[in-house]
């Protein structure tokens, strides 16, 4: 098992390029692996040039790190969930452009958060964040959750079309010799472990797996060791955050209620040997916060593994 860190942990306030300063920070902290991301279309069309890709590969290698996966942000993939064939095809073409960037960066894995159903509306722009009306992000407080569903919503049709599209994403990744993982968030089509198992019932391809995001499964009231043992070898990669069980799910590991010893024991039991990667952001002192969490996780790994 390798200990990693997502580059966007150090690109405040969000995921924006350039990513070189964050790579230097993560490399100096002694991580084994790192994650890069395509956050918006400007990243795809402007930032990740052939020259920039060569520079990034050299920089990552200079610290002895590996690129564990290349993440594609939801803004760039939401067309994959459309029931309009033309929109889906355009999204798939753009998806292949990003897979090619990941391939040229030298990773063997593409990561993508599952999409939500197009046409859903609420006052929070990032739909997965709307899991409670009492949290920040909305312009106004609400007494109840208020999410408008599209009038033509048909769950069976949406699921069927989406699964077919995911299979095509897998095929694109395989074309470049890569694996593809889906990450579950709240309010998306493939959100929790049961939805993931349903996806695998339809797509049994060994190149398709899961990026287990601890905090997002906690938000959906799942016990992490149980999730791990349900998904088993379909877990390709892990994102580490913690939560208080109430409203804060951006805590460093060891500062919340997740049982990390049992989490690593379950990962060991199912034979996971990939990257466990920190995904924390918006901290005023990220090097201290992540550095402390790094030491905590190392101690747990030494004890359990």
N, C-alpha and C positions, 0 to 999 in steps of 0.2 A: 504494500500500500504506500502511496506517495502523498506527501503533503503539499498542497498548492494554494494559489491565491488568484482571484480574478483581478484583471488589470483595473476594472472600474472601481475597486475599493479605494483607489488613489487618484481618481479623476473628478474631484468635486467641481461643481455640485452634482453632475450626472455622469454620463458615459463618454463625454466628448473627447475626440482626438485633439492634439497628438497624444499617443500612448507611451512614447519613449521615457518621459520622466517616471511614470509609474513602473515601467519595466525595470529601470535602474533601482528603484526603491525595493521592489519585490525581490530582485536578484540579490541585493545587499542583505536582505533579511534571511537569506539562505533557504528559500523555498525550492522544492524539487520541480514543481510544475507551475505553469501560468496559463491563464485564459485570455484570449483576445476576443474582440467583438466587432461586428458591423452594427453600429447603432442607428444610422440613418443612411439615406441614399447618397449623401455627400461622402460618407466613409467609402461606399462602394465605388463611386464614380471618380472621386478626387483623391482621397487619402491613400488607399491601397493600390498605388501604382506598382509596376514591376520593380522599380528601383527601391521604393519604400519597403516592399515585401522582402527584398534581399537584405536591406538594412535591419529590419526587425528580426529576421531569422538569425543574422549574425549577432545581434545584441542579446537575444534570448540565449543563444548557445554560449556566449561569452561568460555567462553566469552559471553554466552547466545545467540550465533548466530545459525542460521539454514543454512544448505547447500541448496541453492536455486536450483542449477542444477549442473550436472556433464557434462562438455564439452569434446567433442572428436575432436581433431585437424584433419584437412583435410588430412594430411600425412597418417593418419591411416585409412581413409575411402574412398580414391579415387577409390579403386577397385569396390565400389558399383555402379559406373557409367560405368563400362565396359560392352560391349555387348557380352563379352566372359563369358559363364555361369560358367565355372570352376573358373575364377577369382572372379566373383560375389559371388559365394558360399563361397570361402575362406574369402572374405571380410565380409560377413554376419556372419560367424563363429567367426571372430575376433571382430566384432561389439558386439556380444552377450557377449564375455568375458568382454568388457568394460562396457556394461550395468550392468553386474553382479557386477563389482567394484562399480559403482554408487549406485546400490541397497544396497550393504554392507556398503557403506559410509553413507547411511541414507537419501539420497535425493529421491524425487519423480519424478525427471525430467532429461531427457537426452537432450543435445543440440548438434547440428551438423550443420556446414555451408554446404549449398548445394554444391554438387560437380560440377566441370566443365566437359566438354566433353573430354574424354581421346583422346589424339592425337593432341590437340591444342598445338601450340608452339609459344613462343615469347621470348624476351631476359630477361624477368622478371620471376623468378622461381615461385612466387606465382601469378598465372594468374589473379585473381581479381584485383591486384594492377596495372595491365596494362590498366588503363582507360584514360591515356594521355601519349603521347610519350615524353613529356617535363618534366616529373617528375623523381625523382631519382629512383634508383633500377636497372637500366640497365647499361650495360658496356659502351654504346655509346648513344649519342643523335640521335634522329630520327626526320625527318620532318613530317612524317605521322605515323599512327599506322600500324604496320606490324605483323599480326598474321596469322600463317599458319594453315589452317584447315585440318583435316584428309581427305585423298582422298575418303574414303568410307563413308563420313558423310551423314547421313540420319536423319534429325531432328525428323521425326515422329516415326521412330523406336527407336531412343535414348530416346525420351520422354516416349513412351509406356513402354520400359524396365525399365526406371528409376522409373516411378510411381509404377510399380509392386514391385520394390526393396524397395521403401520407405514404401509401405504397409507392407512388410515383416519386416522392421525395427520397424514399429509401433507394429506389432504383437509380436515381441521379447520384446519390452518394456512393453507391456500389460501383458506378461507372468510373469513379476516381479512386476506387479501392478503399473507401472510407465507411465508417459506421455512422449511424444517425440516432440521436436520442431526443426524446420528447420530455419536457419538463411540465409538471402539473401545477397549476395555480388555481385559485378559487374562481368560479364563474366561467371556466373555459370548457371546451368540449371534452377533452381528456384531462380531467382535473385530479381525481383521487386514485387510490390504488385499485379500486374496483373497476373504474373506467379504463385504467391501464390494462388490467387483465382482459377486459372485454375487447380492447384493441388488439391484444395479442391473440385472442381467439380468432380474429379475422385476418391478422397478419402474423404469420409464424416465422417470418424471415429472421435469421440470426443476426442480421445487420441492424435490426431495430431494437432499441432498448430505452432505458429511462435515465434521466438525470434526476437523482433523488434530492429534492430541495427540502431540507429538514423543516424549515420554518413554514413553508407553504403547506406541507402535510399536517403540521401542528395546527395551523389556522383552520384546516378542514376537520379538526378533531380526530386525527389519526395518531396512534401510538407508534413512534418511529421504529422500534425493533420489530413490531408486528408487520409494518409495511415492508421492511427489509426481507423478512422471511416469507412474505407473500410473493414478492417480486423476484427474489432470488438472483439468479445469474442474469436476469434482464436489467439489473442495475449496472450501468456502464460508468457512471460518474456521480459524485456527491457534492452538493453545495451545503456548506455549514453556516448556519445561524442558529440562534436560540430564541426562545420566547417566554413570556411570563404567564402565558395561559389566559391573558385578559385582553390586552390591547397592544402590547409592544412585542413585535416579532422580528426586530432588527438587533437583538442583543448578541454580544459575543458568546460563543460556546462557553458554558460554565457559569453564565450569569442568569440563566433562566431555569426552566423546569425540565428540560429534556434530560433523560438519563443517558449520558454519553458513554459510560462504561458498557451498558447494555447495548447501545447503538453499535459500538465497535465490536462487541462480542458477536452480535448478529451478522455484521459485515464479514467477520472472520468465518463464521459458521457457514455462510452461503458461498464462500470462496471468492469474495470480492478482492481484487488486487489492483484496482485502478486508482484514480486521484480523488482525494477528499480535499475540497477546495473552499477556502474562506470566501464568502460573498457578503461583505459588510460595507456600508456606505454612510455618508453624511456625518461622520464623526469629526469633531474639531481636531483631535489628535489621533489620526488613523494609525500612525506607526506604533504608538503606545498601545492603543486599544487592540489592534491586530497582533502586535508583538506579545502582549500578555496572553491573548487567546491562543496564540501559536504555542507558547510554553505549556499552557494547560492541556491542549490536545496532545502534544508530544508526550506528556506524562501519562495520559490515558492510553495512548497507543503503546507505550513501553510496558505498561502494566498488563494490557489485554492481549496484545499481539505477540 
